[in-house]
């Protein structure tokens, strides 16, 4: 259970029901009032080597941006929702975008307004819409602090139209198993080889725990997707990823394998990641490989086209071998 070292909060958050609950739950934790959850001067001044310690803080604010972004992968819209950032420290995390601005966990107390907009948009649409509510955070992790995911599912399941989806790297799913979700929720579990989880995805659940969580969620009637993401082309990547796919085939239940779908995403990286990881995790492996990576915009990198094509061919071949009847939504 995450216990914050300190809480930074916007003054008006105490006027919201969730704000009151969080303050009561953490009444013994030091609290610092801030003007804006998006610009905390004390955090901005921290050095890169303090990255992990900084993630032990909790920020409570009011979300002011509610713009939906069109998406054409596993949802119709990416939706700003109840949290941003995370307490884990995955070395590639795309939320680590601006040094010490957005890596730590921010909780937003105006959840009613956010869910109300989703429901209104859904019910006004001529077609059924799917909303991605977890693109900026991990809602399974967040739920252990706020109970927001339970609250969301309980309220959204009663609506006439629409679906919700979110990804996770955590296995703490027991709280949502007994809920009446009415088939309106798709949980997408992100997986990687165990060695990569241990060396790169610090603070997340291990592979076996994630697989067990998938099986439990399916038994509870949730729709399930699996992200093999991000694919990292380490030296022995072929062996590691074939082993991963084989383990999934062996340990997932027949009920899961009947209709689970896959998403496969190759890692992107950045100059910011390099600098933070060098100081925050000096003994960890280096994810930047100049021999197989190339520039992608200012300060960003991804794998060269020939490497990506080789990876795509590999995954199509192995998925056809171990999961011939399951859909790969996309490989990017």
Phi and psi in degrees as a GROMACS rama.xvg file:
@    title "Ramachandran Plot"
@    xaxis  label "Phi"
@    yaxis  label "Psi"
@TYPE xy
-73.1747  125.604  UNK-2
-119.187  113.119  UNK-3
-66.4184  147.361  UNK-4
-74.4719  -37.7307  UNK-5
-154.719  156.735  UNK-6
-118.12  125  UNK-7
-102.564  128.792  UNK-8
-140.763  146.32  UNK-9
-80.3905  140.402  UNK-10
-54.2282  -43.4497  UNK-11
-73.7765  -8.69308  UNK-12
-64.0836  -25.159  UNK-13
-69.197  -14.1599  UNK-14
-85.1545  -3.63703  UNK-15
-101.915  149.979  UNK-16
-56.8344  -46.3851  UNK-17
-65.0448  -36.7622  UNK-18
-59.7098  -45.4716  UNK-19
-60.0026  -43.7045  UNK-20
-63.2047  -43.0942  UNK-21
-67.5078  -38.9627  UNK-22
-66.5445  -37.8684  UNK-23
-69.3584  -41.7151  UNK-24
-62.88  -34.7098  UNK-25
-117.716  42.303  UNK-26
-65.322  -21.8919  UNK-27
-91.6472  1.2866  UNK-28
-92.3209  134.771  UNK-29
-56.6612  141.017  UNK-30
-127.017  137.798  UNK-31
-125.364  120.998  UNK-32
-75.8792  138.811  UNK-33
-130.161  160.679  UNK-34
-84.8586  -33.6162  UNK-35
-149.849  122.206  UNK-36
-63.5732  -17.5005  UNK-37
-93.1954  -1.42682  UNK-38
-151.633  80.2322  UNK-39
-100.739  105.086  UNK-40
-58.4775  -41.304  UNK-41
-60.0195  -36.7474  UNK-42
-74.7065  -38.9568  UNK-43
-60.769  -27.9599  UNK-44
-82.5851  -9.10661  UNK-45
-67.3886  147.439  UNK-46
-82.6634  162.64  UNK-47
-59.4859  -33.0018  UNK-48
-68.744  -14.1806  UNK-49
-92.9022  10.0917  UNK-50
-53.378  -49.3941  UNK-51
-66.7061  -42.7586  UNK-52
-64.0386  -36.0545  UNK-53
-61.8658  -33.7212  UNK-54
-72.006  -5.79229  UNK-55
-83.4947  -6.13625  UNK-56
-87.1094  157.591  UNK-57
-123.438  133.256  UNK-58
-113.084  129.993  UNK-59
-117.639  122.116  UNK-60
-144.513  -173.553  UNK-61
-115.486  122.442  UNK-62
-73.6847  127.577  UNK-63
-105.679  -19.1692  UNK-64
-97.6361  122.952  UNK-65
-128.092  27.5643  UNK-66
-79.0168  128.35  UNK-67
-85.6261  137.571  UNK-68
-111.389  126.906  UNK-69
-61.3443  142.173  UNK-70
-140.288  145.499  UNK-71
-130.412  36.1472  UNK-72
-112.067  -86.0125  UNK-73
-112.831  9.8619  UNK-74
-150.557  169.745  UNK-75
-90.391  -31.8119  UNK-76
-139.953  142.06  UNK-77
-90.0609  127.854  UNK-78
-119.544  126.381  UNK-79
-62.8823  130.496  UNK-80
-133.442  -145.604  UNK-81
-78.8779  -6.26837  UNK-82
-155.197  164.724  UNK-83
-146.614  139.681  UNK-84
85.6398  -171.849  UNK-85
-162.713  161.818  UNK-86
-89.9803  -14.4215  UNK-87
-77.656  173.661  UNK-88
-135.623  64.3574  UNK-89
-69.5823  130.736  UNK-90
-69.4849  -12.8792  UNK-91
-109.028  1.0222  UNK-92
-51.3152  126.602  UNK-93
-73.3304  -11.1019  UNK-94
-76.2161  -15.3619  UNK-95
-80.465  69.5131  UNK-96
-102.867  -19.7602  UNK-97
-144.81  55.2814  UNK-98
52.8444  -113.792  UNK-99
-99.9249  32.4281  UNK-100
-93.2621  -44.7678  UNK-101
-136.394  22.9153  UNK-102
-87.6198  -31.6219  UNK-103
-79.4832  167.495  UNK-104
-81.4621  121.856  UNK-105
-112.977  129.176  UNK-106
-108.465  138.144  UNK-107
-114.586  125.885  UNK-108
-86.2312  -13.2142  UNK-109
-88.9891  53.4511  UNK-110
-66.1214  -32.5539  UNK-111
-60.481  -42.9655  UNK-112
-64.4898  -40.1383  UNK-113
-67.7944  -45.1139  UNK-114
-69.5817  -34.7438  UNK-115
-60.2748  -40.3776  UNK-116
-67.1471  -40.1203  UNK-117
-60.2118  -48.3367  UNK-118
-64.4146  -42.5722  UNK-119
-63.4541  -45.1947  UNK-120
-62.1239  -41.5544  UNK-121
-64.2451  -46.138  UNK-122
-75.1035  -20.7596  UNK-123
-86.8189  -10.4516  UNK-124
-81.6326  145.131  UNK-125
-72.5061  -29.8479  UNK-126
-111  163.915  UNK-127
-70.0372  130.687  UNK-128
-112.625  147.884  UNK-129
-114.415  131.918  UNK-130
-113.483  125.193  UNK-131
-85.7436  109.802  UNK-132
-103.07  2.87601  UNK-133
-124.195  26.8845  UNK-134
-75.9796  -17.1877  UNK-135
-110.642  1.85428  UNK-136
-163.03  -175.201  UNK-137
-118.04  108.025  UNK-138
-73.427  -24.8429  UNK-139
-66.7801  -44.2915  UNK-140
-63.8021  -49.0206  UNK-141
-57.88  -36.3271  UNK-142
-60.1191  -29.0885  UNK-143
-68.4977  -16.198  UNK-144
-102.749  -39.3609  UNK-145
-113.194  -20.6565  UNK-146
65.1237  17.5338  UNK-147
-65.2069  -34.885  UNK-148
-69.038  -41.0602  UNK-149
-58.8354  -48.3681  UNK-150
-58.6849  -43.0035  UNK-151
-63.8201  -49.6233  UNK-152
-63.4825  -42.9758  UNK-153
-60.8781  -39.4779  UNK-154
-80.1509  -40.4349  UNK-155
-73.8404  -28.9956  UNK-156
-63.6533  -19.3864  UNK-157
-88.0086  -4.94087  UNK-158
-79.1556  163.531  UNK-159
-79.6557  -34.2415  UNK-160
-137.614  161.491  UNK-161
96.1499  163.787  UNK-162
-138.457  154.263  UNK-163
-118.551  149.419  UNK-164
-144.348  153.02  UNK-165
-159.902  150.751  UNK-166
-96.4656  163.169  UNK-167
-155.207  157.259  UNK-168
-117.918  15.966  UNK-169
-121.477  153.938  UNK-170
-106.157  8.07257  UNK-171
-83.6826  68.2086  UNK-172
-102.297  -2.47822  UNK-173
-57.9036  -33.5156  UNK-174
-64.9786  -26.511  UNK-175
-99.5024  -4.37744  UNK-176
-63.8698  -41.9571  UNK-177
-82.7152  1.00843  UNK-178
-74.1256  149.214  UNK-179
-86.977  89.7867  UNK-180
-91.6759  -10.4573  UNK-181
57.7087  29.6201  UNK-182
68.1508  17.2768  UNK-183
-96.6145  2.05549  UNK-184
-122.546  130.663  UNK-185
-113.341  121.038  UNK-186
-100.652  128.692  UNK-187
-116.077  112.508  UNK-188
-88.0365  128.736  UNK-189
-89.2597  131.645  UNK-190
-131.074  156.877  UNK-191
-150.608  163.392  UNK-192
-55.9137  146.738  UNK-193
-56.116  -38.6665  UNK-194
-63.8323  -37.3958  UNK-195
-72.4003  -38.4072  UNK-196
-57.6984  -46.6446  UNK-197
-65.9987  -36.8918  UNK-198
-93.7848  -15.1452  UNK-199
-130.152  -36.5819  UNK-200
-100.951  65.7191  UNK-201
-62.8677  133.288  UNK-202
85.1258  7.48693  UNK-203
-103.484  171.82  UNK-204
-73.229  150.073  UNK-205
-73.7097  165.921  UNK-206
-59.1736  -47.8511  UNK-207
-59.6743  -38.6044  UNK-208
-64.7202  -39.0004  UNK-209
-66.7328  -41.1467  UNK-210
-65.5794  -42.8939  UNK-211
-60.3678  -38.5526  UNK-212
-64.5824  -40.763  UNK-213
-57.8837  -48.4113  UNK-214
-61.4752  -40.8432  UNK-215
-67.3101  -41.2862  UNK-216
-63.7627  -41.0504  UNK-217
-66.0348  -40.1156  UNK-218
-61.5773  -29.8351  UNK-219
-84.9391  2.72642  UNK-220
93.5788  4.0578  UNK-221
-73.7728  146.377  UNK-222
-74.4821  143.432  UNK-223
-127.405  134.528  UNK-224
-124.762  156.317  UNK-225
-126.926  125.388  UNK-226
-97.8584  122.644  UNK-227
-91.9344  96.5694  UNK-228
-164.408  144.946  UNK-229
-80.675  142.872  UNK-230
-70.6266  123.969  UNK-231
-114.83  122.026  UNK-232
-83.873  71.7147  UNK-233
-72.9987  175.583  UNK-234
-56.2998  -43.1688  UNK-235
-109.127  41.5142  UNK-236
-61.3248  -36.0081  UNK-237
-60.8284  -48.2617  UNK-238
-63.4705  -43.6206  UNK-239
-65.211  -43.6812  UNK-240
-77.4405  -31.1374  UNK-241
-67.4147  -38.5938  UNK-242
-61.7658  -41.6069  UNK-243
-59.4194  -49.3444  UNK-244
-63.4445  -38.3793  UNK-245
-64.7465  -42.6226  UNK-246
-61.7711  -42.3866  UNK-247
-59.3891  -44.0879  UNK-248
-61.0685  -37.0712  UNK-249
-79.1751  -35.2254  UNK-250
-102.572  -18.2145  UNK-251
-75.136  144.01  UNK-252
-71.8185  160.39  UNK-253
-60.3138  -33.3042  UNK-254
-63.4804  -40.2719  UNK-255
-66.7378  -49.4371  UNK-256
-65.3897  -17.3286  UNK-257
-62.0917  -39.7921  UNK-258
-144.603  14.9975  UNK-259
-65.5143  143.447  UNK-260
-114.139  162.915  UNK-261
-123.698  148.594  UNK-262
-126.291  135.657  UNK-263
-124.649  121.673  UNK-264
-129.007  123.903  UNK-265
-81.087  146.407  UNK-266
-66.655  139.128  UNK-267
-112.256  156.846  UNK-268
-142.571  175.7  UNK-269
-154.081  165.779  UNK-270
-61.2697  -37.584  UNK-271
-62.0103  -44.0943  UNK-272
-57.1938  -45.9883  UNK-273
-57.5397  -49.0749  UNK-274
-65.7817  -44.3003  UNK-275
-65.493  -46.7404  UNK-276
-65.6903  -34.4014  UNK-277
-60.4703  -36.0375  UNK-278
-95.1649  -36.9219  UNK-279
-80.3781  -32.9932  UNK-280
-131.072  65.2527  UNK-281
-62.7666  -21.4621  UNK-282
-100.958  6.99344  UNK-283
-87.5179  171.642  UNK-284
-73.3404  156.219  UNK-285
-92.3821  128.337  UNK-286
-91.193  -12.3555  UNK-287
-87.7494  128.352  UNK-288
-132.547  102.884  UNK-289
-64.5191  -21.0015  UNK-290
-73.9741  -27.6974  UNK-291
-121.505  3.53167  UNK-292
-116.374  156.47  UNK-293
-141.869  164.089  UNK-294
-67.3271  144.938  UNK-295
-141.541  81.6086  UNK-296
83.5282  178.446  UNK-297
-66.192  115.01  UNK-298
72.1705  14.3091  UNK-299
-120.951  154.2  UNK-300
-136.325  150.568  UNK-301
-147.221  174.777  UNK-302
-72.8384  144.779  UNK-303
-60.5117  155.934  UNK-304
-57.9147  -40.5857  UNK-305
-67.8504  -32.4246  UNK-306
-69.5876  -41.6115  UNK-307
-63.7953  -41.5345  UNK-308
-65.5009  -39.7953  UNK-309
-62.1978  -42.6473  UNK-310
-65.7247  -41.7921  UNK-311
-61.9088  -44.4729  UNK-312
-60.7649  -43.4119  UNK-313
-59.984  -49.5617  UNK-314
-68.522  -37.7716  UNK-315
-61.2051  -43.3797  UNK-316
-63.4975  -46.6915  UNK-317
-72.7595  -35.8196  UNK-318
-68.2828  -37.0392  UNK-319
-64.2729  -30.3415  UNK-320
-74.9694  -46.5072  UNK-321
-98.8557  -25.3281  UNK-322
-135.277  61.0433  UNK-323
-65.4699  -20.7723  UNK-324
-103.352  8.48614  UNK-325
-110.767  145.387  UNK-326
-81.4157  136.105  UNK-327
-96.0904  111.512  UNK-328
-63.0643  -41.3519  UNK-329
-169.611  158.898  UNK-330
-128.438  119.642  UNK-331
